[in-house]
Amino acid sequence: MQLLTKFLPWKRSILISSIALILLIILSFYGLYTNKFYFFKYDNYILPIFSIIHFIFLYVLWFKIKEGEISDSPMRNIEYALYVVFIVYLFKLFDTLYIISTYTEFENHQIPATFFPMGSLITVLYLLLIGLTIVTFMYRKKYVGPYNVDILNEQIDSWE
């Protein structure tokens, strides 16, 4: 963990995660087989919608670390929602790998020259995002603290 924090501090990991997310949002509209952008397919809006949760978590994590605050229930809920988004990232990674692996099935068709470079870029970005998401979970636990249910319940005043 010390080696990781030396080469990838929390600010840099949040920044790289944001850049990777923005690039993947743009590339979610890109069709590998056709080398075109499709803005009218509903499937292409899954990642941009789910990435809102990721951006909110990154902002909350940045704020909590900067202000020295402890974890709270809203942050816990956002992180639990990010676990679901993490599964979507894994699905999109395997979907991209599947598309790249089906190249041989379409040898008789005209495949664009950008197929492998863009497919490789998207794959690397998903791997980077998945790794950085795990790293941000570790930074949340290190700098903000664990989700202690007893402390969270003590902060609730039921008479207000």
LUMVODREN-187851 format. One record per residue: residue number from 1; residue in three letters; x, y, z of N, C-alpha, C, CB in turn. Coordinates in steps of 0.05 Angstrom, whole numbers, plus 32768, in hexadecimal, padded with zeros to 4 digits. Glycine has a CB too. Layout:
<koltis>
pos,code,nc1,nc2,nc3,cac1,cac2,cac3,cc1,cc2,cc3,cbc1,cbc2,cbc3
NUM,Ala,X,Y,Z,X,Y,Z,X,Y,Z,X,Y,Z
...
</koltis>
This chain:
<koltis>
pos,code,nc1,nc2,nc3,cac1,cac2,cac3,cc1,cc2,cc3,cbc1,cbc2,cbc3
1,Met,8010,7FE8,8000,8000,8000,8000,8011,8019,8000,7FED,8000,8018
2,Gln,8028,8018,800E,8039,8030,800F,8046,8035,7FF4,8050,802B,8024
3,Leu,804C,8020,7FE5,8057,8024,7FCB,8042,8030,7FB8,8061,8009,7FBF
4,Leu,802A,8028,7FBC,8014,8032,7FAB,800F,8050,7FB2,7FFA,8022,7FB0
5,Thr,800E,8057,7FCB,8009,8073,7FD2,8021,8085,7FCA,8004,8075,7FF0
6,Lys,8039,8079,7FC8,8050,8089,7FBF,804E,8091,7FA2,806A,807A,7FC4
7,Phe,8046,807D,7F91,8045,8082,7F74,802A,808D,7F6A,804C,8069,7F65
8,Leu,8015,8087,7F7A,7FFA,8090,7F72,7FEC,809C,7F8A,7FEB,8078,7F66
9,Pro,7FF2,80B5,7F91,7FE3,80C1,7FA7,7FC5,80C4,7FA1,7FEF,80DD,7FAD
10,Trp,7FB6,80C9,7FB6,7F99,80C9,7FB3,7F8F,80DF,7FA0,7F8C,80CD,7FCE
11,Lys,7F9C,80F6,7F9F,7F93,810B,7F8C,7F98,8102,7F70,7FA3,8125,7F92
12,Arg,7FAF,80F6,7F6A,7FB5,80ED,7F4F,7FA2,80D7,7F47,7FD2,80E5,7F4D
13,Ser,7F9C,80C5,7F59,7F8A,80AF,7F52,7F6E,80B9,7F4C,7F89,809A,7F69
14,Ile,7F65,80CD,7F5A,7F4A,80D8,7F55,7F4A,80E7,7F3A,7F42,80EC,7F6B
15,Leu,7F60,80F5,7F34,7F62,8103,7F1B,7F64,80F0,7F03,7F7B,8115,7F1B
16,Ile,7F74,80DB,7F06,7F76,80C8,7EF0,7F5C,80B8,7EEC,7F8D,80B4,7EF5
17,Ser,7F4E,80B2,7F02,7F34,80A5,7F00,7F20,80B7,7EF1,7F29,809F,7F1D
18,Ser,7F20,80D1,7EF7,7F0E,80E3,7EEA,7F14,80E5,7ECC,7F10,80FF,7EF6
19,Ile,7F2E,80E6,7EC5,7F35,80E7,7EA9,7F2E,80CE,7E9A,7F54,80EC,7EA6
20,Ala,7F33,80B7,7EA7,7F2B,809D,7E9B,7F0D,809B,7E97,7F36,8085,7EAC
21,Leu,7EFE,80A4,7EAB,7EE1,80A4,7EA9,7ED7,80B6,7E92,7ED4,80AD,7EC3
22,Ile,7EE2,80CD,7E8F,7EDA,80DF,7E7A,7EE0,80D3,7E5E,7EE8,80FB,7E7C
23,Leu,7EF8,80C7,7E5C,7EFF,80BA,7E42,7EEC,80A3,7E3C,7F1C,80B1,7E43
24,Leu,7EE6,8093,7E50,7ED5,807C,7E4C,7EB8,8084,7E46,7ED5,806A,7E64
25,Ile,7EAF,809B,7E51,7E94,80A5,7E4B,7E93,80AC,7E2D,7E8D,80BD,7E5D
26,Ile,7EA8,80BA,7E24,7EA9,80C1,7E08,7EAA,80A8,7DF6,7EC1,80D4,7E02
27,Leu,7EBB,8095,7DFE,7EBE,807D,7DEE,7EA7,8069,7DF0,7ED8,8070,7DF5
28,Ser,7E95,806E,7E03,7E7E,805C,7E06,7E6B,805F,7DEE,7E6F,8061,7E20
29,Phe,7E6D,8075,7DE0,7E5C,807A,7DC8,7E6A,8070,7DAF,7E56,8097,7DC6
30,Tyr,7E82,8066,7DB1,7E92,805E,7D9A,7E8C,8041,7D92,7EB0,8062,7D9F
31,Gly,7E88,803B,7D79,7E84,8020,7D6F,7E9E,8016,7D64,7E6E,801F,7D5A
32,Leu,7EA9,8000,7D70,7EC2,7FF6,7D67,7EC1,7FEB,7D4A,7ECB,7FE0,7D79
33,Tyr,7EAB,7FDD,7D44,7EA9,7FD1,7D29,7EA6,7FE5,7D13,7E92,7FBD,7D29
34,Thr,7E99,7FFB,7D19,7E92,800E,7D04,7EA3,8028,7D04,7E75,8016,7D07
35,Asn,7EB1,802D,7D1A,7EC2,8045,7D1C,7EB0,805E,7D1B,7ED7,8045,7D05
36,Lys,7E99,805D,7D27,7E86,8073,7D28,7E7C,8077,7D45,7E6F,806F,7D15
37,Phe,7E72,808F,7D4A,7E66,8094,7D64,7E48,8092,7D61,7E6E,80B0,7D6F
38,Tyr,7E3B,8084,7D75,7E1F,8080,7D75,7E13,808D,7D8D,7E18,8061,7D74
39,Phe,7E04,80A3,7D89,7DF8,80B2,7D9F,7DDB,80AB,7DA4,7DFB,80CF,7D9A
40,Phe,7DCF,809B,7D92,7DB3,8095,7D95,7DAD,8079,7D9E,7DA5,809A,7D7A
41,Lys,7DC2,806B,7DA7,7DBE,8050,7DB2,7DBC,8053,7DD1,7DD5,803D,7DAA
42,Tyr,7DA7,8047,7DDC,7DA3,804A,7DF9,7DB9,803C,7E09,7D88,803E,7E00
43,Asp,7DC4,8026,7DFE,7DD9,8017,7E0C,7DF2,8028,7E11,7DE1,7FFE,7DFC
44,Asn,7DF7,803B,7E00,7E0F,804C,7E03,7E0D,805F,7E1A,7E14,805B,7DE9
45,Tyr,7DF6,8063,7E25,7DF2,8076,7E3C,7DF4,8068,7E57,7DD7,8084,7E39
46,Ile,7DF9,804F,7E58,7DFB,8041,7E71,7E14,804B,7E81,7DFE,8022,7E6D
47,Leu,7E2B,804B,7E74,7E43,8054,7E82,7E42,8071,7E8B,7E5B,804F,7E70
48,Pro,7E39,8084,7E7A,7E38,80A0,7E83,7E25,80A3,7E9B,7E2F,80B1,7E6C
49,Ile,7E0F,8095,7E9B,7DFC,8098,7EB2,7E08,808C,7ECB,7DE2,808A,7EAB
50,Phe,7E14,8074,7ECA,7E1F,8068,7EE1,7E39,8076,7EEB,7E25,804B,7EDC
51,Ser,7E47,8083,7ED9,7E5F,8091,7EE1,7E59,80A9,7EF2,7E6F,8099,7EC8
52,Ile,7E41,80B3,7EF2,7E3A,80C9,7F04,7E3F,80C1,7F21,7E1C,80D1,7F00
53,Ile,7E38,80A8,7F28,7E3C,809E,7F43,7E5A,809E,7F49,7E31,8081,7F46
54,His,7E6A,8096,7F36,7E87,8095,7F3A,7E92,80B2,7F3E,7E95,8088,7F22
55,Phe,7E89,80C5,7F2E,7E92,80E1,7F32,7E8A,80EB,7F4D,7E87,80F2,7F1B
56,Ile,7E72,80E5,7F56,7E69,80EE,7F70,7E7A,80E2,7F86,7E4B,80E6,7F75
57,Phe,7E81,80C8,7F84,7E92,80BC,7F98,7EAE,80C9,7F98,7E94,809D,7F92
58,Leu,7EB9,80CE,7F80,7ED3,80DB,7F7F,7ED3,80F6,7F8C,7EDD,80DD,7F62
59,Tyr,7EBD,8105,7F87,7EBB,8120,7F94,7EB8,811E,7FB2,7EA2,812F,7F88
60,Val,7EA7,810B,7FBB,7EA4,8108,7FD8,7EBD,80FF,7FE5,7E8D,80F4,7FDE
61,Leu,7ECC,80ED,7FD8,7EE5,80E4,7FE3,7EF9,80FB,7FE5,7EF1,80CD,7FD2
62,Trp,7EFB,810A,7FCF,7F0D,8122,7FCF,7F06,8135,7FE6,7F0B,8130,7FB4
63,Phe,7EEC,813B,7FE9,7EE3,814D,7FFE,7EE9,8142,8019,7EC5,8152,7FFB
64,Lys,7EE3,8129,801E,7EE7,811D,8039,7F05,811D,8040,7EDC,8101,803A
65,Ile,7F16,8117,802D,7F33,8116,8033,7F3D,8132,8038,7F42,8109,801C
66,Lys,7F35,8145,8027,7F3E,8161,802A,7F35,816D,8045,7F34,8172,8013
67,Glu,7F1D,8168,804D,7F12,8173,8065,7F18,8163,807E,7EF4,8177,8063
68,Gly,7F23,814B,807B,7F29,813A,8091,7F10,812E,809F,7F39,8149,80A5
69,Glu,7EFB,812B,8090,7EE2,8121,809C,7EE2,8102,809C,7ECA,812B,808C
70,Ile,7ED1,80F7,80AD,7ECE,80DA,80AE,7EB7,80D2,809B,7EC8,80D1,80CB
71,Ser,7EB6,80B8,8098,7EA1,80AD,8086,7E86,80B1,8092,7EA6,808F,807F
72,Asp,7E71,80B2,8081,7E56,80B4,808A,7E44,80A3,8078,7E4D,80D2,8089
73,Ser,7E2A,80A3,807F,7E17,8091,8071,7E14,8098,8053,7DFD,8093,807E
74,Pro,7E12,80B2,804C,7E10,80B7,802F,7E28,80AE,801F,7E0C,80D5,802B
75,Met,7E40,80B1,802A,7E58,80A7,801C,7E57,8089,801A,7E71,80B0,802B
76,Arg,7E4F,807C,802F,7E4C,805E,802E,7E39,8056,8019,7E43,8053,804A
77,Asn,7E22,8063,8016,7E0F,805C,8002,7E19,8061,7FE6,7DF5,806C,8006
78,Ile,7E28,8076,7FE2,7E34,807C,7FC8,7E49,8066,7FC1,7E41,8098,7FC7
79,Glu,7E58,805E,7FD5,7E6C,8049,7FD0,7E5F,802F,7FC9,7E7F,8046,7FE8
80,Tyr,7E49,8028,7FD7,7E3B,8010,7FD1,7E2F,8011,7FB5,7E24,800B,7FE5
81,Ala,7E26,8028,7FAC,7E1C,802B,7F91,7E33,8028,7F7D,7E0E,8046,7F8D
82,Leu,7E4B,8032,7F85,7E62,802F,7F74,7E6B,8012,7F70,7E79,8040,7F7F
83,Tyr,7E65,8001,7F84,7E6A,7FE4,7F80,7E5A,7FD9,7F69,7E63,7FD5,7F9A
84,Val,7E42,7FE2,7F66,7E31,7FD9,7F4F,7E3D,7FE4,7F35,7E14,7FE3,7F52
85,Val,7E45,7FFD,7F36,7E52,800A,7F1E,7E6B,7FFB,7F17,7E57,8028,7F23
86,Phe,7E7A,7FF2,7F2B,7E93,7FE3,7F27,7E8D,7FC9,7F17,7EA0,7FDC,7F41
87,Ile,7E77,7FBD,7F1D,7E6E,7FA4,7F0E,7E68,7FAC,7EF1,7E56,7F97,7F1C
88,Val,7E5C,7FC3,7EED,7E57,7FCC,7ED1,7E71,7FD1,7EC3,7E46,7FE7,7ED2
89,Tyr,7E85,7FDC,7ED0,7EA0,7FDF,7EC4,7EAC,7FC4,7EBC,7EB3,7FEE,7ED7
90,Leu,7EA9,7FB1,7ECE,7EB3,7F96,7EC7,7EA5,7F8A,7EAF,7EB0,7F83,7EDF
91,Phe,7E8A,7F8E,7EAE,7E7B,7F84,7E97,7E84,7F92,7E7D,7E5D,7F89,7E9C
92,Lys,7E87,7FAC,7E7E,7E8F,7FBB,7E66,7EAC,7FB3,7E5D,7E8E,7FD9,7E6C
93,Leu,7EBD,7FAC,7E71,7ED8,7FA3,7E6A,7ED6,7F88,7E5B,7EE9,7FA0,7E83
94,Phe,7EC7,7F75,7E66,7EC4,7F5B,7E59,7EB5,7F5D,7E3F,7EB6,7F48,7E6C
95,Asp,7EA3,7F70,7E3C,7E95,7F74,7E23,7EA8,7F7E,7E0E,7E7E,7F88,7E27
96,Thr,7EBA,7F91,7E15,7ECE,7F9B,7E02,7EE1,7F85,7DFB,7EDD,7FB3,7E0F
97,Leu,7EEA,7F75,7E0E,7EFC,7F5F,7E08,7EEE,7F4A,7DF5,7F05,7F51,7E21
98,Tyr,7ED4,7F46,7DF9,7EC5,7F34,7DE8,7EC4,7F3F,7DCB,7EA9,7F2F,7DF3
99,Ile,7EBF,7F59,7DC9,7EBE,7F65,7DAE,7ED8,7F63,7DA0,7EB5,7F83,7DB0
100,Ile,7EEE,7F67,7DAF,7F08,7F65,7DA3,7F0E,7F48,7D9B,7F1E,7F6F,7DB6
101,Ser,7F05,7F35,7DAB,7F0B,7F19,7DA5,7EFA,7F0E,7D8D,7F05,7F08,7DBD
102,Thr,7EE5,7F1C,7D86,7ED4,7F13,7D6F,7EDE,7F1E,7D54,7EB7,7F1B,7D73
103,Tyr,7EF6,7F29,7D54,7F01,7F34,7D3B,7F03,7F1F,7D25,7F1D,7F3F,7D41
104,Thr,7F0A,7F06,7D2C,7F0E,7EF1,7D18,7EF3,7EE9,7D0C,7F1B,7ED9,7D25
105,Glu,7EDD,7EED,7D19,7EC3,7EE6,7D0E,7EBA,7EF8,7CF7,7EAE,7EE6,7D24
106,Phe,7EC7,7F0F,7CF6,7EBF,7F23,7CE1,7ED6,7F29,7CCE,7EB6,7F3D,7CEF
107,Glu,7EE6,7F15,7CC8,7EFD,7F18,7CB6,7EF4,7F1F,7C9A,7F0E,7F00,7CB6
108,Asn,7EDC,7F16,7C92,7ED3,7F1B,7C77,7EC6,7F37,7C74,7EBE,7F06,7C6F
109,His,7EC2,7F45,7C8A,7EB7,7F5F,7C8A,7ECD,7F74,7C8D,7EA2,7F63,7CA2
110,Gln,7EC7,7F8C,7C86,7EDB,7FA1,7C88,7EDB,7FAD,7CA4,7ED5,7FB8,7C73
111,Ile,7EF0,7FA7,7CB3,7EF3,7FB0,7CCE,7F05,7FC9,7CCD,7F00,7F9A,7CE1
112,Pro,7EFE,7FDE,7CDB,7F0F,7FF7,7CD9,7F2B,7FF2,7CE5,7F01,800E,7CE8
113,Ala,7F3E,8002,7CDC,7F59,8000,7CE5,7F5C,8008,7D03,7F6C,8011,7CD4
114,Thr,7F48,8016,7D0D,7F49,8020,7D29,7F3E,800B,7D3C,7F3A,803A,7D2B
115,Phe,7F36,7FF4,7D32,7F29,7FE0,7D43,7F3B,7FD8,7D5B,7F22,7FC7,7D33
116,Phe,7F53,7FCE,7D55,7F65,7FC5,7D6B,7F70,7FDC,7D7C,7F7B,7FB6,7D60
117,Pro,7F79,7FF2,7D70,7F82,8008,7D81,7F6D,8013,7D94,7F8D,801F,7D70
118,Met,7F55,8018,7D8A,7F3F,8023,7D9B,7F36,800E,7DAF,7F28,802C,7D8A
119,Gly,7F34,7FF5,7DA6,7F2D,7FDF,7DB9,7F41,7FDC,7DCF,7F2A,7FC5,7DA9
120,Ser,7F5B,7FDE,7DC8,7F70,7FDD,7DDC,7F6E,7FF5,7DEF,7F8B,7FDB,7DCF
121,Leu,7F6A,800C,7DE5,7F67,8024,7DF5,7F50,8022,7E09,7F64,803D,7DE4
122,Ile,7F39,8019,7DFF,7F22,8016,7E10,7F27,8001,7E26,7F09,800E,7E00
123,Thr,7F34,7FEB,7E1E,7F3A,7FD6,7E32,7F4D,7FE0,7E47,7F47,7FBE,7E24
124,Val,7F62,7FEF,7E3F,7F75,7FFA,7E53,7F67,800E,7E65,7F8D,8007,7E44
125,Leu,7F56,801E,7E5A,7F48,8032,7E6A,7F35,8024,7E7F,7F37,8045,7E59
126,Tyr,7F28,800F,7E76,7F17,8000,7E8A,7F28,7FF3,7E9F,7F06,7FEB,7E7B
127,Leu,7F3E,7FE7,7E98,7F50,7FDB,7EAC,7F5B,7FF0,7EBF,7F67,7FCC,7E9E
128,Leu,7F62,8007,7EB4,7F6C,801D,7EC5,7F56,8026,7ED8,7F75,8034,7EB3
129,Leu,7F3E,802A,7ECD,7F27,8033,7EDE,7F20,801F,7EF4,7F0F,8039,7ECD
130,Ile,7F21,8005,7EED,7F1B,7FF1,7F01,7F30,7FF1,7F17,7F19,7FD5,7EF4
131,Gly,7F4A,7FF2,7F0F,7F5F,7FF3,7F23,7F5E,800C,7F34,7F7A,7FF2,7F15
132,Leu,7F59,8023,7F28,7F57,803C,7F37,7F3F,803D,7F4A,7F57,8054,7F24
133,Thr,7F29,802F,7F42,7F12,802E,7F53,7F18,801F,7F6C,7EFA,8021,7F45
134,Ile,7F27,8009,7F69,7F2F,7FF9,7F81,7F42,800A,7F92,7F3D,7FDF,7F78
135,Val,7F54,8019,7F85,7F67,802A,7F94,7F58,803F,7FA4,7F7B,8036,7F81
136,Thr,7F43,804B,7F97,7F34,8060,7FA6,7F25,8054,7FBD,7F21,806E,7F93
137,Phe,7F1C,803B,7FBB,7F10,802E,7FD3,7F24,802B,7FE9,7F04,8012,7FCB
138,Met,7F3D,8025,7FE2,7F52,8022,7FF7,7F59,803D,8003,7F6C,8016,7FEB
139,Tyr,7F59,8052,7FF2,7F5E,806D,7FFD,7F47,8077,800F,7F62,8081,7FE6
140,Arg,7F2F,8070,8008,7F19,8077,8019,7F1C,806A,8035,7EFE,806E,800D
141,Lys,7F24,8051,8035,7F27,8043,804E,7F3F,804E,805E,7F2B,8025,8049
142,Lys,7F54,8056,8050,7F6C,8060,805D,7F68,807C,8068,7F83,805F,804A
143,Tyr,7F5D,808E,8058,7F5C,80AA,805F,7F42,80B3,806C,7F61,80BB,8047
144,Val,7F2C,80A7,8064,7F12,80AF,806E,7F0A,809D,8085,7EFC,80AF,8059
145,Gly,7F11,8084,8084,7F0C,8071,8099,7EF6,805D,8091,7F03,807F,80B2
146,Pro,7EF4,8048,80A0,7EE0,8033,809A,7EC4,803D,80A1,7EE6,8019,80A9
147,Tyr,7EB1,802F,8097,7E95,8036,809E,7E8E,8027,80B8,7E81,802D,8086
148,Asn,7E90,8036,80CE,7E89,802B,80E8,7E6C,8031,80ED,7E9C,8037,80FE
149,Val,7E5C,801D,80EE,7E3F,8020,80F1,7E38,802C,810C,7E30,8005,80ED
150,Asp,7E47,8025,8120,7E41,8030,813B,7E45,804E,813C,7E53,8023,8150
151,Ile,7E5A,8058,812F,7E5F,8075,812E,7E4A,8083,811D,7E7B,807B,8124
152,Leu,7E43,8076,8107,7E2F,8082,80F5,7E13,8084,8103,7E2C,8072,80DC
153,Asn,7E0D,8070,8113,7DF3,8070,8121,7DF3,8084,8138,7DED,8054,812C
154,Glu,7E0A,808A,8144,7E0B,809D,815A,7E07,80B9,8150,7E26,809B,8168
155,Gln,7E0D,80BE,8136,7E0A,80D9,812B,7DED,80E0,8125,7E1B,80DC,8112
156,Ile,7DDC,80CC,8125,7DC0,80D0,811F,7DB1,80D8,8139,7DB3,80B7,8113
157,Asp,7DA3,80EF,8138,7D93,80F7,814F,7D76,80F4,8147,7D99,8115,8157
158,Ser,7D69,80E0,8152,7D4E,80DA,814A,7D39,80EE,8154,7D46,80BE,8153
159,Trp,7D41,8100,8166,7D2E,8114,8171,7D2D,812D,8161,7D36,811A,818E
160,Glu,7D3D,8130,814D,7D3D,8148,813D,7D29,8147,8127,7D58,814E,8131
</koltis>
